[in-house]
Amino acid sequence: MSMLTYCKRCVMPDTKPDLRLDEHGICNACRSYEAREAVDWDARYQELLKVLEKYRRPDGGHWDCIVPVSGGKDSTYQVVRMLQLGLNPLCVTSSTCDLSPLGRSNIESLKRLGVDHIEFSPNPLVRAKLNRVGLMQVGDISWPEHVGIFTIPVRAAVQFNVPLIVWGENSQNEYGGPAAAAENNVLSRRWLEEFGGLLGMRVSDLIGQEGIQAKHLIPYVYPSDEELQRVGVTGLFLGYYIPWDGLSNALIAQANGFQSYHKVVEGSMVNYENLDNHQTGIHDYFKFLKFGFGRATDLACLHIRRGRLTRQDGLDAVMRLDGRFPWEYLGKSLRDILQPLGLTEGEFIRICDKFTNKKIFKRDVSGALVKDYNGNLSKINNDNL
């Protein structure tokens, strides 16, 4: 049995990948946020203006940049910022796996900001197979979506000869992206694949599974290095140049037509994010099964660091909201979400049990996971929080 250790400032456990606790018991994410106070944000903003100016197309014959958009609060915010700075963006959507009505509405609303928009919808029959393989093999139902949100905008950049891609926040690294480099600022396939996060399953691994052929995987494959070099495809992370905050992004997005959910989203503690894909509840639940924390923990930590919540208030919210079994999401039942994947609720529960980290959840004397009447698990040492 393994005891979970939590950051003393926020409520994140040390089971989170790449999270480290220092000698004071403070996690590196809290330390990184602390370091923001020393950043000269005015200077960073001036850097941003210089980079954007380098890629602005004064002839009006091409788009200035590509903004990958889902219709969510952050991508809506990114588009608003680009328009404020006088850029002419091409917005590119890689359709989500199980688009919600609210997700569709927010995509349409984003278009009405006054932008050109392309939506790529991959073959839904192949997508369902990829959802199934991702769920069963690496415990990520959203695996094809996580790949497509990076490959499709890059493919569009090559196809339409638009070098600059404006991403939002880089959660892994505190740097501006290759566009800021003086030399060698072109994306490479290796950089993209590392940033894109394939969870150890390469696209080529899928050929031959569930009848999948190479021709079915075109949307999920990056352009060649030669194509990237020819166009000079590069990217920047807006969150490096402008202080990133999901709540203020949501407020700005709402002021520009973005709509939130009518209640707190299942498994979350807010109503303004992850509104486009009915499968997101399953994705977040598997994070809880693997690492012992879910979306409510992520959000509580973000707000604790910004002084909006005390640690105790965040803890209370997490204990109440995190890790609930995903019987429905955005009003759609688990049974209906699983139906295109050809999975029953019973088969889904067996997959859940397979990916559950048995070291951090309570088990009975026979070693079986202890669940309540709704199928919810209990962590072994919530009292260590």
N, C-alpha and C positions, 0 to 999 in steps of 0.2 A: 504494500500500500504506500502511495506517495502523497506526502503532504504538500498542498498548494501554499505558496508564499506570495503575498500580495504587496504591491507598492504601498509604501506608507503615506504617500501623498494622494494618489488616485486609487482606483479599485481594480487595477489590472493585475491578473496573476502572472507568475513567471513562466507559465506554460505557453504564453504567446510566442510564436516564432520570432526570433531576432530581438526579443526583449531582454534587457539586462538590468539587474538591480545593483546599484553601487553600494559602497560600504555603509551608507546611511539608510539603505533600504529604499532609495528613490529610483524609479525606472528611468531608462534613457529617453523615453518619450517625454516625460515631465522635464528632464534636464534640457532636452532639445527645445521645448517650448520656453523654458526659462531663458535660454540663450537669445530668444527673439528680442528681448529688451535691449540687447546690445547692438541690434541691427539698425543701420541707418536706412530706414525705409524710404526716405526721400531720395537717397543716392541710388537705391535699388530701382526705384520708379524711373529715374533718369536713365539707368541702364536699359530698362525695358523699352523706353522710347527709342533709344539708339538701335537696339536690335530690331524693333519693328520697322524703323525707318529704312534699315538696310534691305528689308524684304518687301517694302511697299512698292506697288507697281504703278508709277505715276502716269503711264500711258493709258490706263483704264482698260487695257486689252486683256488683262488676266485678273483673277481674284488675288487679293493680297496674302491670304492665309486660308488654311482649312481649320475649322473648329469641329472636333468630334462632338456630337450632341446626342443625348438620350431623351431630351425633353425634361430632365431633372433640374433641380434647383441650381446645381453647380454649373452645368453646361449652359443653362439659361443666363446665369451670371457672366460666364465667359463671353457669350455673344454680346451681352449688354456692354461689357467693358470694351470689346473690340469696336463696336459701333461708336461708343463715346470717344474713342481715340481716332475716329475717322477712317477706320479700315473697312475694306469690302470683303467680308469673309464668305467662303463657301462652307456651309454647314453640312456635315455628313453624318447620317445615322446608320448604324448597323442594327437592324431590327432586333429587338429583344426576343427571348425564346417564347414567352407567353404574355404578349402585350395586354395590359389592362386598359379598360376604357379611359381611366384617368391619364394613363401614359399617352394614349393616342391624343387626347384632348390637349395635353401639354406640348406635344410635338407640334400640333396645329397652331397653338398659341405662340410658340417660339417663331414659327414662320412669319407670323403677323408682325414681328418686330421689324420686318423689312429686310429679309435676307434670302439669298438663293439657297436651296436645300435639296440634297439628294438623300434618298432613303434606299438602302440596299437590304432586300429581304432574301436571306438564304433559303434554299429548298427546305420546307418545313418537315418533310419526311426524313431527310438526312439529319436535320437538326434534332429531331426527336430521338433518333438513334444515338447521336452524339451525347445528348442529355443522359440517355440511359447508360451508355458506356462510361461517361464521366462519373455518374452517381455510383455505379457498381464497382468501378476500378480504382478511382481516386477519391471517392466521397465528395464529388463536386458536381451537382446537377447543372451548374451554370458554366461548366468548363468551356463549351463552344462560344458562349457569349463573351467570356473573359478573353478569349483569343480574338474573336471577331471585332471587338471594340478597338483593338489595336491594328489588326491587319487591314480592315476595310478603309479606314481613313488614309493609311499609308498607300494602299492601292490607288485610292482616289488621287492622292498627291502625285503619284507617278503618271496616272492616266491623263490628268488635267494640267500637268506641268505647273503645279503650285508647290514650291519647296517647303514653305513654313507651315508646321502643324502646331496649333496652340492647345496644349493640354492644360488641365487644371492643377491639382495638387499632386506632387510626387510623394507618396507616403513612405517611400523607402529611403530616399536620399535628400539631403538638404543642398541641392544645387539647381542651377537654372535650366539644365538640359544642354544638348550639344549645340544649339543655335548660339549660345553665348560664347562658345570657344573661338579663339582667334584662328586656330588651325584645326584641321580634321574635324570639322563640325557636322559632317554628314552622318546620318544614321547608318549603322550597320545592322545586318540581320542578327548578329550575335547580341548587340545592344538591345535590339527590340525584343528578342526572345527572352533575354534576362529580365527586362523590365516588364514584359507582358505576363510573366508568371504562369508557366504551363503545368506546374505541380508535378514535374517529372514525366509527364506524358506528352511525347512529341506528336505532332500532327501525322507524321509518317507512320507512327505506331498503329494508327487506326485502320490502315489499308488491310482489307481482308476480314475485318470484324463486322458482323451484322450485314454482310454484303456490301460494305463500303469500298468504293474504288477511288483511285487518285482523282478522277474527274469530279467526284462529289465534294472534294476538299479544297477546290480552288479558292473559295472565299477565306479559308483559314490559313492560307500560305502567304508569307511575305513576298514582296517582289525581290528579285535577285539583287545582289550588291551592285551589279553593273547598272541596273535600272535606277537604283537609289542614287548612285554616283552621277548618272547622266542628268537627272533632274536636280540633284543637290538637296534631296529631301532631308530636312532637319526638324527639330522640334524644341519647344520651350515649355517650361512649367510656370504657369502664371502665379502659382502659390509661392514661388521663390521671390518674386518681385513685389507682390502685393500681399499683405498679411491675410492669411486664409482663415475663414471662419464660416462654418456651415450655416449657423443661424443668421448671420448678416447676409450671407449669400441668398438664403431663403427669403429674407425680407425684401432684398432688391429684386429677386426673381418674381415674388408676389406682386410687387409694385409694377411689374412689367407683364402681367397676365398669367403667371404660373399659379396653378391651383393645388392646394394641399388636400389631404384626405379628411374625411369628416370626423375621424376619431384617431386616437393613437394607433399607429400601425402595429399589427401583431408582432410580438417579439422585440419591439422597439420601445422607445419612450417619447417619441415625437411623432408628428403627423405630416412632416414636410420632406421626407426622403424615402428612397426605395419604393417609388409609387408606380413604376412602369411594368414590372415583371411579377406575375403571380408565383413564380418559382423561387423568389428571393427568400421567402420564409424558410424553405427547405435548405437553401444555401447557408443561411445564418444559423439554422439549427445544427447543421453538421459542424460548424465552427465550435459550437458549444460542446458537442459530443467529443470532438477531437482535443479541444484545448481548455474546456471548462469555462468559457465566457462567450457571450453572444453580443448582439447589436446594442442592447441596453447598456452593457458595460462600456462598449466603445463610446457611446454618446455621453454617459455619465462622466467618463474620464475627460472628454473634450470640454465639458462644461465646468468640471471641477478645476481644471487648469486655468480656465478663464475667469475663475472667481464667481461663477453664477450659481454653483452648488457647493455646499459643504461636503466633505467626504462622507459624513453620516447620512446626509440626504441622498447622495449618490448611491451609497450602500443600500439604503432602504428601497430605492427604486429598483436596483439590480436584483435584490432578493425577491422582489415581487414580480418582476417582469421578464427576467432573463431565462432563456432555456425552456420555454413552454413548448410542448409538443405541437408541431405545426398542423393542426387539424384544418385550418383555413388560412388564407392570406388575401387581403384586400377583397374579402367577401366571396372568394372562390374556395370550394371545398378541396381537401387533399385528394379525395377520390377523383374529382374532375381534373385536377392538376396532373395527376399520375396517368390518367387515361391515355393520352397520346404516346406515353412511353411504354405502354403495355404492361404496367405494373399494378398490382393490387396493393391495398393498404397493408395486408399481412406481409407481402414480399418486401414492401418498403421498410416495415418495422424490423425485419430480419437484416436488411442492409444497414439500418441505423445501428443495430446491436453490433454488427461486424466492425463498424468504424468507431464505436464508443471506446474511449480511453478508460479501460477497466480500473486503472490505478487511482482515478480521481472521483469515481462515483461509488455510492454505497451498493454493496452486494449482500445477499443472504448467506447462510451457512453453506449452501451448496455452490456458491460462487455466481449465482444468477443475479442480474441487475435488479435492484429494488425500484419499483415504479408505483406511482399512485394511480388512482382510478382513471385519470386522464392520460396516463402513459408518461408522466413527467418523472425525471430522475432527480436524485439528490446528491449534491457534491459531498465528499467525505468530511471536509472541514470548513464549512461556511463560517464556523465560529472563529476561524483564524483570520478573518477579514479585519 
